């Protein structure tokens, strides 16, 4: 059974990939430029942080992602800088890389910020072939090198004010080929880094001066794959305690909670209850995510 799981994960990674190749998060909006480089430096405070996400807990070879992120505003230059370093492991495959973003800020008449951003990404894709030989033997897919360094880039636009955030972006514009396969069979499609298109929005509602409700949504589109979306709402009380509910299409329901300590430290936790392709009646049908962030107060 273990070998079957590893093989399925391997095929999903290097074969004709029609699913998301870039990591996501149940708390994506708290991690800066994770999906849109133009959001670098547009938030109220500069910050750095770390997050760790474990999916399909209890299943051998399940995805695990560690991320270190940051976002900074340089007001005199009217630019923002940000980025993240990540390692994403799934069975015999892993991705390790760095993403750097640069954003140009244009302050509007309503004190909102219109931003244009560019990102550059350097990443290593690796295969642990020792986990595959027992199942695949001398399959030609194992004939190539066991790692690949690839470069890619992205672009994004956004508008951010005290009440609304809206933006759109595209990642993996170059669509670099992975070239793991070394056989001579005819292929109509090759393993490559497919473009990811994002659209996101959030609206901050001040209820009574102490409580803020923030509905939010993000949409992800890849060619030849179903459109995915994540919707939810976060409730924050007196800028100290927050909790949220959400839904990720075709996959899971989410609940999250966190606390802000002295307005500087943010600690958050998110739990995903999967409903597809396995349900809560199956072993491992959940995900856990922990986030720690330090805010530089202006």
PAKOL-142265 format. One record per residue (C-alpha): residue number from 1; chain; x negated, y, z. Coordinates in nm, 2 decimals. Example, Ala and Ser with C-alpha at 12.3 -4.5 7.8 and 13.67 -1.06 7.14 Angstrom:
residues 2
+-----+---+--------+--------+--------+
!   k ! c !     px !     py !     pz !
+-----+---+--------+--------+--------+
!   1 ! A !  -1.23 !  -0.45 !   0.78 !
!   2 ! A !  -1.37 !  -0.11 !   0.71 !
+-----+---+--------+--------+--------+
end
This chain:
residues 298
+-----+---+--------+--------+--------+
!   k ! c !     px !     py !     pz !
+-----+---+--------+--------+--------+
!   1 ! A !   0.00 !   0.00 !   0.00 !
!   2 ! A !  -0.29 !   0.24 !   0.09 !
!   3 ! A !  -0.45 !   0.18 !  -0.25 !
!   4 ! A !  -0.12 !   0.25 !  -0.43 !
!   5 ! A !  -0.08 !   0.58 !  -0.24 !
!   6 ! A !  -0.43 !   0.69 !  -0.32 !
!   7 ! A !  -0.38 !   0.60 !  -0.69 !
!   8 ! A !  -0.06 !   0.80 !  -0.71 !
!   9 ! A !  -0.22 !   1.10 !  -0.55 !
!  10 ! A !  -0.52 !   1.07 !  -0.79 !
!  11 ! A !  -0.29 !   1.05 !  -1.10 !
!  12 ! A !  -0.09 !   1.35 !  -0.98 !
!  13 ! A !  -0.41 !   1.55 !  -0.96 !
!  14 ! A !  -0.61 !   1.46 !  -1.28 !
!  15 ! A !  -0.35 !   1.34 !  -1.52 !
!  16 ! A !  -0.09 !   1.54 !  -1.70 !
!  17 ! A !  -0.02 !   1.78 !  -1.41 !
!  18 ! A !   0.32 !   1.93 !  -1.40 !
!  19 ! A !   0.33 !   2.02 !  -1.03 !
!  20 ! A !   0.17 !   2.31 !  -0.83 !
!  21 ! A !  -0.21 !   2.29 !  -0.82 !
!  22 ! A !  -0.25 !   2.59 !  -0.59 !
!  23 ! A !  -0.18 !   2.57 !  -0.22 !
!  24 ! A !   0.12 !   2.74 !  -0.07 !
!  25 ! A !   0.22 !   2.81 !   0.29 !
!  26 ! A !   0.54 !   2.83 !   0.50 !
!  27 ! A !   0.39 !   3.16 !   0.62 !
!  28 ! A !   0.25 !   3.28 !   0.29 !
!  29 ! A !   0.36 !   3.64 !   0.35 !
!  30 ! A !   0.13 !   3.66 !   0.66 !
!  31 ! A !  -0.18 !   3.56 !   0.46 !
!  32 ! A !  -0.24 !   3.86 !   0.24 !
!  33 ! A !  -0.35 !   3.79 !  -0.12 !
!  34 ! A !  -0.26 !   3.42 !  -0.11 !
!  35 ! A !  -0.03 !   3.46 !  -0.42 !
!  36 ! A !  -0.08 !   3.81 !  -0.54 !
!  37 ! A !  -0.41 !   4.00 !  -0.56 !
!  38 ! A !  -0.24 !   4.34 !  -0.58 !
!  39 ! A !  -0.13 !   4.31 !  -0.22 !
!  40 ! A !  -0.48 !   4.35 !  -0.09 !
!  41 ! A !  -0.50 !   4.63 !   0.16 !
!  42 ! A !  -0.13 !   4.75 !   0.12 !
!  43 ! A !  -0.01 !   4.62 !   0.46 !
!  44 ! A !   0.01 !   4.83 !   0.78 !
!  45 ! A !  -0.31 !   4.68 !   0.93 !
!  46 ! A !  -0.63 !   4.53 !   0.81 !
!  47 ! A !  -0.66 !   4.17 !   0.92 !
!  48 ! A !  -0.86 !   3.84 !   0.91 !
!  49 ! A !  -0.73 !   3.50 !   1.00 !
!  50 ! A !  -0.73 !   3.12 !   0.96 !
!  51 ! A !  -0.46 !   2.87 !   0.89 !
!  52 ! A !  -0.44 !   2.49 !   0.88 !
!  53 ! A !  -0.16 !   2.30 !   0.71 !
!  54 ! A !  -0.10 !   1.92 !   0.72 !
!  55 ! A !   0.17 !   1.78 !   0.49 !
!  56 ! A !   0.34 !   1.44 !   0.49 !
!  57 ! A !   0.19 !   1.37 !   0.83 !
!  58 ! A !   0.15 !   1.01 !   0.90 !
!  59 ! A !   0.09 !   0.90 !   0.54 !
!  60 ! A !  -0.26 !   0.80 !   0.45 !
!  61 ! A !  -0.43 !   1.05 !   0.22 !
!  62 ! A !  -0.17 !   1.32 !   0.27 !
!  63 ! A !  -0.26 !   1.68 !   0.18 !
!  64 ! A !  -0.45 !   1.89 !   0.43 !
!  65 ! A !  -0.54 !   2.25 !   0.37 !
!  66 ! A !  -0.77 !   2.49 !   0.57 !
!  67 ! A !  -0.78 !   2.86 !   0.47 !
!  68 ! A !  -0.98 !   3.16 !   0.60 !
!  69 ! A !  -0.82 !   3.49 !   0.47 !
!  70 ! A !  -0.85 !   3.86 !   0.50 !
!  71 ! A !  -0.71 !   4.19 !   0.36 !
!  72 ! A !  -0.86 !   4.55 !   0.40 !
!  73 ! A !  -0.76 !   4.90 !   0.29 !
!  74 ! A !  -1.02 !   5.16 !   0.17 !
!  75 ! A !  -0.80 !   5.47 !   0.17 !
!  76 ! A !  -1.07 !   5.71 !   0.05 !
!  77 ! A !  -1.13 !   5.50 !  -0.26 !
!  78 ! A !  -0.75 !   5.42 !  -0.29 !
!  79 ! A !  -0.83 !   5.05 !  -0.32 !
!  80 ! A !  -0.78 !   4.73 !  -0.13 !
!  81 ! A !  -1.00 !   4.43 !  -0.11 !
!  82 ! A !  -0.91 !   4.08 !   0.01 !
!  83 ! A !  -0.96 !   3.72 !  -0.05 !
!  84 ! A !  -0.97 !   3.37 !   0.10 !
!  85 ! A !  -1.19 !   3.06 !   0.13 !
!  86 ! A !  -1.01 !   2.73 !   0.12 !
!  87 ! A !  -1.05 !   2.35 !   0.13 !
!  88 ! A !  -0.76 !   2.14 !   0.01 !
!  89 ! A !  -0.78 !   1.76 !   0.04 !
!  90 ! A !  -0.54 !   1.50 !  -0.10 !
!  91 ! A !  -0.64 !   1.14 !  -0.09 !
!  92 ! A !  -0.96 !   1.09 !  -0.30 !
!  93 ! A !  -0.94 !   1.45 !  -0.44 !
!  94 ! A !  -1.05 !   1.78 !  -0.29 !
!  95 ! A !  -1.07 !   2.15 !  -0.39 !
!  96 ! A !  -1.31 !   2.39 !  -0.23 !
!  97 ! A !  -1.33 !   2.74 !  -0.34 !
!  98 ! A !  -1.33 !   3.12 !  -0.28 !
!  99 ! A !  -1.09 !   3.37 !  -0.42 !
! 100 ! A !  -1.17 !   3.75 !  -0.42 !
! 101 ! A !  -0.92 !   4.02 !  -0.50 !
! 102 ! A !  -0.95 !   4.39 !  -0.58 !
! 103 ! A !  -0.64 !   4.62 !  -0.59 !
! 104 ! A !  -0.59 !   4.98 !  -0.71 !
! 105 ! A !  -0.34 !   5.17 !  -0.49 !
! 106 ! A !  -0.12 !   5.45 !  -0.63 !
! 107 ! A !   0.07 !   5.63 !  -0.35 !
! 108 ! A !   0.43 !   5.72 !  -0.47 !
! 109 ! A !   0.64 !   6.02 !  -0.37 !
! 110 ! A !   0.83 !   5.81 !  -0.11 !
! 111 ! A !   0.50 !   5.71 !   0.05 !
! 112 ! A !   0.53 !   5.37 !  -0.09 !
! 113 ! A !   0.23 !   5.21 !  -0.27 !
! 114 ! A !   0.23 !   5.08 !  -0.62 !
! 115 ! A !  -0.06 !   4.85 !  -0.67 !
! 116 ! A !  -0.25 !   4.67 !  -0.95 !
! 117 ! A !  -0.47 !   4.38 !  -0.86 !
! 118 ! A !  -0.73 !   4.14 !  -1.01 !
! 119 ! A !  -0.85 !   3.82 !  -0.87 !
! 120 ! A !  -1.15 !   3.60 !  -0.95 !
! 121 ! A !  -1.17 !   3.24 !  -0.83 !
! 122 ! A !  -1.46 !   2.99 !  -0.81 !
! 123 ! A !  -1.37 !   2.64 !  -0.71 !
! 124 ! A !  -1.51 !   2.29 !  -0.70 !
! 125 ! A !  -1.29 !   2.00 !  -0.78 !
! 126 ! A !  -1.42 !   1.67 !  -0.65 !
! 127 ! A !  -1.33 !   1.30 !  -0.66 !
! 128 ! A !  -1.43 !   1.04 !  -0.40 !
! 129 ! A !  -1.46 !   0.75 !  -0.66 !
! 130 ! A !  -1.54 !   0.50 !  -0.39 !
! 131 ! A !  -1.17 !   0.52 !  -0.28 !
! 132 ! A !  -1.06 !   0.44 !  -0.64 !
! 133 ! A !  -1.27 !   0.15 !  -0.76 !
! 134 ! A !  -1.08 !  -0.11 !  -0.56 !
! 135 ! A !  -0.76 !  -0.02 !  -0.74 !
! 136 ! A !  -0.88 !   0.12 !  -1.08 !
! 137 ! A !  -1.19 !  -0.09 !  -1.13 !
! 138 ! A !  -1.38 !   0.03 !  -1.45 !
! 139 ! A !  -1.10 !   0.25 !  -1.56 !
! 140 ! A !  -1.25 !   0.52 !  -1.80 !
! 141 ! A !  -1.10 !   0.79 !  -1.59 !
! 142 ! A !  -1.39 !   0.72 !  -1.35 !
! 143 ! A !  -1.66 !   0.74 !  -1.61 !
! 144 ! A !  -1.72 !   1.11 !  -1.58 !
! 145 ! A !  -1.89 !   1.31 !  -1.30 !
! 146 ! A !  -1.73 !   1.31 !  -0.96 !
! 147 ! A !  -1.71 !   1.69 !  -0.93 !
! 148 ! A !  -1.65 !   2.00 !  -1.14 !
! 149 ! A !  -1.72 !   2.37 !  -1.08 !
! 150 ! A !  -1.46 !   2.59 !  -1.25 !
! 151 ! A !  -1.40 !   2.96 !  -1.28 !
! 152 ! A !  -1.06 !   3.12 !  -1.32 !
! 153 ! A !  -0.89 !   3.46 !  -1.28 !
! 154 ! A !  -0.55 !   3.62 !  -1.21 !
! 155 ! A !  -0.36 !   3.95 !  -1.22 !
! 156 ! A !  -0.07 !   4.10 !  -1.02 !
! 157 ! A !   0.14 !   4.41 !  -0.96 !
! 158 ! A !   0.34 !   4.51 !  -0.65 !
! 159 ! A !   0.53 !   4.78 !  -0.47 !
! 160 ! A !   0.52 !   4.81 !  -0.09 !
! 161 ! A !   0.70 !   5.05 !   0.14 !
! 162 ! A !   0.82 !   5.04 !   0.50 !
! 163 ! A !   1.14 !   4.87 !   0.39 !
! 164 ! A !   1.07 !   4.67 !   0.07 !
! 165 ! A !   0.80 !   4.46 !  -0.08 !
! 166 ! A !   0.83 !   4.33 !  -0.44 !
! 167 ! A !   0.57 !   4.19 !  -0.68 !
! 168 ! A !   0.48 !   3.95 !  -0.96 !
! 169 ! A !   0.15 !   3.78 !  -1.05 !
! 170 ! A !  -0.01 !   3.51 !  -1.25 !
! 171 ! A !  -0.30 !   3.28 !  -1.14 !
! 172 ! A !  -0.54 !   3.06 !  -1.34 !
! 173 ! A !  -0.52 !   3.27 !  -1.65 !
! 174 ! A !  -0.82 !   3.10 !  -1.81 !
! 175 ! A !  -0.67 !   2.75 !  -1.77 !
! 176 ! A !  -1.01 !   2.58 !  -1.74 !
! 177 ! A !  -1.02 !   2.21 !  -1.84 !
! 178 ! A !  -1.13 !   1.96 !  -1.57 !
! 179 ! A !  -1.28 !   1.70 !  -1.81 !
! 180 ! A !  -1.28 !   1.41 !  -1.56 !
! 181 ! A !  -1.16 !   1.16 !  -1.83 !
! 182 ! A !  -1.45 !   1.01 !  -2.03 !
! 183 ! A !  -1.27 !   0.74 !  -2.24 !
! 184 ! A !  -1.18 !   0.75 !  -2.61 !
! 185 ! A !  -0.81 !   0.71 !  -2.59 !
! 186 ! A !  -0.59 !   0.96 !  -2.77 !
! 187 ! A !  -0.45 !   1.23 !  -2.53 !
! 188 ! A !  -0.18 !   1.47 !  -2.61 !
! 189 ! A !  -0.25 !   1.66 !  -2.28 !
! 190 ! A !  -0.56 !   1.71 !  -2.08 !
! 191 ! A !  -0.61 !   1.77 !  -1.71 !
! 192 ! A !  -0.66 !   2.14 !  -1.67 !
! 193 ! A !  -0.58 !   2.43 !  -1.44 !
! 194 ! A !  -0.23 !   2.54 !  -1.54 !
! 195 ! A !  -0.11 !   2.90 !  -1.51 !
! 196 ! A !   0.10 !   2.97 !  -1.21 !
! 197 ! A !   0.36 !   3.26 !  -1.23 !
! 198 ! A !   0.48 !   3.41 !  -0.91 !
! 199 ! A !   0.76 !   3.66 !  -0.82 !
! 200 ! A !   0.81 !   3.76 !  -0.46 !
! 201 ! A !   1.03 !   4.00 !  -0.26 !
! 202 ! A !   1.10 !   4.10 !   0.10 !
! 203 ! A !   1.33 !   4.35 !   0.27 !
! 204 ! A !   1.29 !   4.49 !   0.62 !
! 205 ! A !   1.61 !   4.56 !   0.81 !
! 206 ! A !   1.58 !   4.76 !   1.14 !
! 207 ! A !   1.87 !   4.64 !   1.34 !
! 208 ! A !   1.85 !   4.85 !   1.66 !
! 209 ! A !   1.51 !   4.99 !   1.69 !
! 210 ! A !   1.38 !   4.68 !   1.86 !
! 211 ! A !   1.48 !   4.39 !   1.63 !
! 212 ! A !   1.38 !   4.36 !   1.26 !
! 213 ! A !   1.51 !   4.11 !   1.02 !
! 214 ! A !   1.31 !   4.04 !   0.70 !
! 215 ! A !   1.47 !   3.83 !   0.43 !
! 216 ! A !   1.21 !   3.70 !   0.19 !
! 217 ! A !   1.17 !   3.49 !  -0.12 !
! 218 ! A !   0.91 !   3.37 !  -0.36 !
! 219 ! A !   0.96 !   3.20 !  -0.70 !
! 220 ! A !   0.69 !   2.98 !  -0.87 !
! 221 ! A !   0.69 !   2.88 !  -1.23 !
! 222 ! A !   0.46 !   2.64 !  -1.42 !
! 223 ! A !   0.50 !   2.54 !  -1.78 !
! 224 ! A !   0.68 !   2.20 !  -1.82 !
! 225 ! A !   0.77 !   2.19 !  -1.45 !
! 226 ! A !   1.09 !   2.27 !  -1.26 !
! 227 ! A !   1.11 !   2.62 !  -1.12 !
! 228 ! A !   1.03 !   2.62 !  -0.75 !
! 229 ! A !   1.14 !   2.88 !  -0.49 !
! 230 ! A !   1.11 !   2.94 !  -0.12 !
! 231 ! A !   1.37 !   3.16 !   0.06 !
! 232 ! A !   1.40 !   3.25 !   0.43 !
! 233 ! A !   1.43 !   3.52 !   0.69 !
! 234 ! A !   1.21 !   3.62 !   0.98 !
! 235 ! A !   1.34 !   3.78 !   1.30 !
! 236 ! A !   1.10 !   3.99 !   1.50 !
! 237 ! A !   1.18 !   4.13 !   1.85 !
! 238 ! A !   1.00 !   4.44 !   1.98 !
! 239 ! A !   0.70 !   4.36 !   1.76 !
! 240 ! A !   0.61 !   4.08 !   2.01 !
! 241 ! A !   0.80 !   3.76 !   1.94 !
! 242 ! A !   0.92 !   3.64 !   1.60 !
! 243 ! A !   1.09 !   3.33 !   1.46 !
! 244 ! A !   1.21 !   3.23 !   1.11 !
! 245 ! A !   1.41 !   2.99 !   0.90 !
! 246 ! A !   1.35 !   2.89 !   0.54 !
! 247 ! A !   1.41 !   2.65 !   0.26 !
! 248 ! A !   1.17 !   2.52 !  -0.01 !
! 249 ! A !   1.35 !   2.40 !  -0.33 !
! 250 ! A !   1.35 !   2.03 !  -0.40 !
! 251 ! A !   1.14 !   1.96 !  -0.09 !
! 252 ! A !   1.21 !   2.08 !   0.27 !
! 253 ! A !   1.37 !   2.30 !   0.53 !
! 254 ! A !   1.14 !   2.51 !   0.75 !
! 255 ! A !   1.13 !   2.67 !   1.09 !
! 256 ! A !   0.86 !   2.89 !   1.23 !
! 257 ! A !   0.78 !   3.10 !   1.54 !
! 258 ! A !   0.50 !   3.31 !   1.67 !
! 259 ! A !   0.38 !   3.58 !   1.91 !
! 260 ! A !   0.19 !   3.90 !   1.87 !
! 261 ! A !  -0.06 !   3.96 !   2.16 !
! 262 ! A !  -0.14 !   4.33 !   2.23 !
! 263 ! A !  -0.05 !   4.40 !   1.87 !
! 264 ! A !  -0.39 !   4.25 !   1.77 !
! 265 ! A !  -0.36 !   3.87 !   1.78 !
! 266 ! A !  -0.09 !   3.69 !   1.59 !
! 267 ! A !  -0.04 !   3.32 !   1.66 !
! 268 ! A !   0.22 !   3.13 !   1.45 !
! 269 ! A !   0.34 !   2.78 !   1.39 !
! 270 ! A !   0.56 !   2.64 !   1.11 !
! 271 ! A !   0.74 !   2.30 !   1.08 !
! 272 ! A !   0.87 !   2.16 !   0.75 !
! 273 ! A !   1.13 !   1.88 !   0.75 !
! 274 ! A !   1.11 !   1.71 !   0.41 !
! 275 ! A !   1.42 !   1.59 !   0.23 !
! 276 ! A !   1.26 !   1.49 !  -0.10 !
! 277 ! A !   1.11 !   1.26 !  -0.23 !
! 278 ! A !   1.14 !   1.10 !   0.12 !
! 279 ! A !   1.36 !   1.20 !   0.40 !
! 280 ! A !   1.33 !   1.23 !   0.78 !
! 281 ! A !   1.42 !   0.86 !   0.80 !
! 282 ! A !   1.08 !   0.78 !   0.64 !
! 283 ! A !   0.74 !   0.79 !   0.82 !
! 284 ! A !   0.56 !   1.11 !   0.77 !
! 285 ! A !   0.84 !   1.32 !   0.63 !
! 286 ! A !   0.72 !   1.65 !   0.78 !
! 287 ! A !   0.45 !   1.92 !   0.77 !
! 288 ! A !   0.28 !   2.12 !   1.04 !
! 289 ! A !   0.11 !   2.46 !   0.99 !
! 290 ! A !  -0.08 !   2.67 !   1.24 !
! 291 ! A !  -0.19 !   3.03 !   1.18 !
! 292 ! A !  -0.42 !   3.27 !   1.39 !
! 293 ! A !  -0.47 !   3.63 !   1.27 !
! 294 ! A !  -0.66 !   3.92 !   1.41 !
! 295 ! A !  -0.52 !   4.27 !   1.33 !
! 296 ! A !  -0.74 !   4.57 !   1.31 !
! 297 ! A !  -0.52 !   4.85 !   1.46 !
! 298 ! A !  -0.55 !   5.18 !   1.29 !
+-----+---+--------+--------+--------+
end
